[in-house]
Amino acid sequence: MTKFAECRAEFDTAYKGVTHLPKSLVPVRGEYVENIAIRNAAGEPLEEYYKWQFVYSLLHSGLFNKDYVGVEVWFPKGSASSKALQVDLVIFDDARWIDRYRTYRKSGAIEDLQWLRDHMIAVCEFKRSEKGIEKIYQSQLKPAMKEKEPTDSFILGMYYDDGRLYLFQRKNGYCIRLDAAKNLKGEKSAVGDLSLHLPDPYVLLPDMAHLLSLAGQPTANDRSKRAVSDLDLITSISHAHIQSALSHVLRTLDRVGLVNQRGYSLIISALALKIFDEHETDRNASRPLQFFVGDDEDRFSKLSEPGIRNWIDRIKTLEEGARQRYPRIFSSSSIQWTNESQVRAALAVCHAFQDYSFVRSRTSDLYQLVFYNFANQFKRDEAAQFLTPLPVIKFLVSIVNPREGQTVFDPCCGIGDFLSLSYVNSQIPDPSKKLSDQNLFGVDLDESMITLATLNMLLNGDGEARLFHKPGTGSIDWKVAAASAGEPAKLVQLDPAQHMQGKWDEWHDQTELMKFDVVLTNPPFGEDRAFRPQNETERGLAGLYETWGMPGTKEGLDLGILFLENAYRVLDDYGRVGFILSNSIASVSKWRDVRTWFSQKMRLVAIFDLPANVFAETGVNTSVLVAYKPPEAELKRLQKDGYSVFCRDIKKVGYERRTRQRNVFFNPIYRLNPVSFEVEIDLDGNPALDEEFSQIVRDFRNWALGQEEALSRVFVQ
């Protein structure tokens, strides 16, 4: 929960049933007033209640100091006969506003009025929830924003009712949403283009420092002087600017003949430079951002021209530092600065994303931006890579709940989202108890996926996850050996002559395989990707697994079954697994013996059936399986006594797959209030998705507390 949301809850608790606020928290019409009615005779909140709830939350969350805030601030209109404009709340950039305001109210001095208009940086209007946002915006908030002078200067506009927050800005003379994703036609968006059905989350509320930077932020011509805070957030992949940027990059790559593996690697290099640049500027506040395209730097016919040379030299210098920091990425991906096609492609990426912060933006949007739109453009038909939707990953991570001091492994890590989201989730609610990057392990047979996974970890951690590239069979026969004698963890290959039928821990030397606390994975599965050994070597590989040879496997063993056994064998005692697998493995009679084998090895905890077409690239029906591995004696006792399994059939996931301008993204589906038909909000003011994951996680944790001590300990406590 955000600090603003916490303070909002504090106010509600403190004034529950209270009809009057003893004293105003900030000046009202220039003076402090007492005994303010906040409820009507029926005990229902008045508009005043929401006003003071908002003010309390602004002040107590630390976003703003009371000395800069006033309510019911009066501004005259042009003619003496016109009704004055009373703005519900105004924030100024100078604490002396109160003296100027009082002087103006007494003397009517124009210089004081002009000073107040010059120093306004935010205005807010409050209404009860039944009032329409469009009407209030047009008739009250927009006129209040226009009081700010000069007329093309920045001012923040806010509308707030019963928890619903809308943020606007005046930018270059246009009044639009602060969140650019909601301006369907960019700066030229009319009222109907402002997505007024969607409120803003409280996290987008700027504090005083950020608001001052917005009010004085440099124009596009000042990119050479910017800090990370001057960049826009990527709040949604679907807004017009991002859509245009993505399409421009893909068109450029097509034009220069780089819609191939080389172009894909180049994109990864350029994005790594972007992330490195932001991290460096965050560490050194006096260092301006370097990842930008200056005036005339992108207009060239030859690489020898001064403009493009300036850009190349600046980005090459950036690359030298990034290469030392991110050797894994730049060992396999680099830009050839003498190749005009590659320079134009890198320039397109820089131009597209120079005004957006990757470090400050939401993980989900970066996930869609980088991985679905670029990875799929280049990788869709290679190695049958199917990326897991982020809501499904978040759900499974929340259920399995990896936390401080634990090791997490994904044997088919792909772009590393299970590892990355495990790291992010472990910081909630206490960032000091996060997972260590060095306890995150992943294997993938595709080198470019490992590069992407490294980039993914750079966005959310320090990039020190143990990620291994192993082509061919990948983690089917290559396992993570524990660190020893100063040597880091490494991959070792199983030997069919020694490790048949699951005897993986029997080594003739001192090799010891790592045992993990958590395995999270979405392995390849399905009949079309079944493992069908064609020669003696492949039959030896299959023989490493105890499940090989069970009924149904001789015609072809679903890879999901191999990875299920793989997960069991690399788990430590009390280790737990979260596993996405084909619905057929969980239900059809062909795999009955496999399910029996698994139930004899693990304590099955939960099964979740996902709706059809939950993945963007496949229509296979899927289930989520969750289990943990008690010591053998405990498991036998549980089997003898019987135990409960948590089951849910999930129908609502909160998104749908959409394609626009060649870009794939997951479009959110929001929950509507059945009475008002407005989009509902969560505790942090976010538009609430129409999904069942959140409630199921809560239900699961309540259920887990009523199970055996070991289960509740490893999943919840």
Buried (B, 14 or more C-beta within 10 A) or exposed (E): EBBBBBBBBBBBEEBEEEBEBEEBBBBBBBEEEEEBEBBEEEEEBBBBBBBBBBBBBBBBBEBBEBBBBBBBBBBBEEEEEEEEBEBBBBBBBBEEBBEBBBBBBEEEEEEBBEBBBBBBBBBBBBBEBEBEBEEBBEEBBBBBBBBBBEEEBBBBBBBBBEBBBBBBBBBEEBBBBBBBBBBBEBBEBEEEBBBBBBBBBBBBBBEBEBBEBBBEBBEEEEBEEBBBBBBBBBBBBBBBBBBEBBBBBBEBBEEBEBBEEBBBBBBBBBBBBBBBBBBBBBEEEEEBBBBBBBEEBBEBEEBEEEBBBEBBEBBEEBBEBBBEBBEBBBEBBBBEBEBBBBBBBBBBBBBBBBBBBBBBBBBBBBBBBBBBBBBBBBBEEEBEBBBBBBBBBBBBBBBBBBBEEBBBBBBBBBBBBBBBBBBBBBBEEEEEEBBBBBBBBBBBBBBBBBBBBBBBBBBBBEBBBBBBBBEEBBBBBBBBBBBEEEEEBBBBEBBBEEBBEBEBEEBEEEBEBBBBBBBBBBBBBBEEBBBEBEEEEEEBBBBBBBBBEBEBBEEBBBBBBBBBBBBBBBBBEBBBBBBBBBBBBBBEEBBEBBBEBBBEBBBBBBBBBBEEBBBBBBEBBBBBBBBBBBEEEBBEEBEEEEBEBBEBEBEBBBBEBEEEEEBBBBEBBBBBEEEEEBBBBBBBBBBBBBBBBBEBBEEBBEBBEEBBEBBBEBBBE
